Each structure stands twice: as structure tokens, then as C-alpha cells.
Amino acid sequence: MPVRALWYRPGTLFLIDQRELPGRTVVRRLTRIGEVADAIRTLTVRGAPAIGVAAAYGMALAARTRGETPDRAASVLRATRPTAHDLFVGIETVRRAWVDGAEVDAAADAYKERVVDECHAIGRAGAPLFRGEKSVLTHCNAGALATVEWGTALAPLRVARQRGARLFVWVDETRPLLQGARLTAWELARERIPHAVIADNAAGHYLARGDVDAVIVGADRIARNGDFANKIGTYEKAVVAKENGVPFYVAAPWSTFDPRRPTGRSIPVEERGDDEVLELAGRRIAPRRSKARNPAFDVTPARFVTAYVTPGGIVRPTGVAEAVARRPVPDDPR
Ligand code: MRU
């Protein structure tokens, strides 16, 4: 079974500390909204669907605090990271329940269940793309750690394996924070899924040699026209995949689709501290006087995407706007 990234018991949110993996499995216990906000900001919990669920539980914890208000709690969590649309959907879902006087823990639990169910549905919808023997490239970590269970990009691979596919996964290391080398490789190794970690700049080499049958990634936000934000480096992979005729898939639950963004141009891209680039595992690797730039995400135009794997099935780029309009999730943020 894949790992579970987080779980909740009334008054306490338990998280696997993703900064410690793969070396140690450390579980953090959070009881206050400020601790949840810090965990999201510091990437203790990360990945778009998982931070949406963590934030939903952050709202539930805030609702137990005397004097806390739904709007103030929501604004604390909204300020943590700007790019993942799921974060705002998770916050808003529970904020509305709280304002309406509904049971707040139950609303957060229901939100988590929906994310888990949608990721499982993504797995079933995407598995037929990976029948037989396939080599698949993925970027960042879009596995169970990023989504609570199943994953987005990894869900179709998991279900395809259950159905007998023989898969090999090329895992981009994903500089600067190495979510691929540390987290995706950890998930695959736990489940004995054959894989190799490659330096980010090796992906083009394998794509050009015909060693990759398909690329599949997750997303942090998908605009109405299908442009999408994902971990920095995704855009390059999509361009090189298209150049080499390799199909490129984007897997995401409905909470990642943002009906308010007509194109990717208006997606906010998080810039993180330059220490993440100038240091590696806490050790300075660039000269003291050097500065860095550190965009955490890039935006890939829809023309590079072969199809989106959604809980409702496979959607082509021209069908995204219609799928988003018809999606069964009514709650838009703000
Ligand atoms: O900065 P991170 O680690 O939160 O970035 C995560 C990603 O970019 C994932 O690919 C994305 O959230 C999709 S996760 C299912």
C-alpha cells in the first residue's frame, strides 16, 4: 500500500515531515493553525492536493480556538503559498462550513475523503494509458505524499501495475529541493517499482533516445485553457517531449482546476528564498557573493499537453474549459 501523508484525530493533525525523507520517517503533531501554516510554508507538507487537505484541517484546528474567526483563519492559511489552487479550495470549503455553523471537523474530513477518492479515480482513468511494458518519466513528487493517498501522476502507474503492467519510471531529481530524488524515489522503492533517478538535465537525453514512452506530471493550478503551473522544470520536459513525439500527460483532481484563470499567464508563481538554490543539503555550493533566483513553479502552455487525466476521465486540451464548467465540485475559492 502507498504511504499516507497525513491523518487527523479531533484536535490534532499528524503529518509525515517530508523534509526528513528519505532518511527518517518523522511524524509531526500539530494542534494550532499557526503550526499548520508553518508546515505548509516550510514544505513539511507539500504537493497541491496535500496542502489543500492540510489547510482544511488547519481551519478545523482554528475553529477550536477561542476568539478565532473563519476569515482571520482563512487569511493566515491563504498567505502561506500562492500557486496551488487546491490550497484555496481546501480553506474555502471549511471556511464556509464554519460560517454556516456546520460541523467543521466533518467538513475537513469530507474534503480529505473527496481528494483521496478523486486521486483513486485518476488512477483508474489513467491506467489504460500505461498498459504492457512502459517507460514513464515524471517530475517532482506527485505521489501519495503530495496528495494524502494514491497520488496524481503516480496514481495511474499504481493502478496500471495492479492490473499487470510492467513499468519503469524515470524520476527527475527536481532541483532545488529534490522532491523527485527524495520523495518519488522513496515511494517507488517502498513499493518495489523499478525506477532510476536522473539529474534534471538528463531527461532530454533519454527522451531523444527513445527511452521514454510517456511523461506524466501533476499540477498546482490549471487554467481554463489548459495552461498549467507545476514544479519548476516541467515546461522544459513538455517541450522536449513534444519535440520527440512523446505523449505528455497532466494528472489532477478538480480542486487543481481554476475556473477564474482564463490562461496560464495570470497564475501566480511562488518565488522562494535563494538559499534553496545556493545551498545543497544545508551546505553552501555557490560563492558567498552569488545571488540566486528561485521560482518554485513554471507555466506550461496547453499546446504541449497530450491529455489531462481527471477524476472524470481523460480530457483533451480543447475540452478543459467544458470539463471545468461541468465538474462536480461547486466550491470555488473566494
Ligand atoms: O513545491 P511543491 O513540492 O509543493 O511542488 C509540488 C509540485 O509541483 C507537484 O508536482 C504538484 O503539486 C502536483 S502534486 C500532486
Residues whose N, C-alpha, C, O or C-beta is under 5 A from the ligand:
A	BS01	MRU	R46 G47 A48 H139 C140 N141 A142 A146 T147 T152 Q179 G218 A219 D220 N230 K231
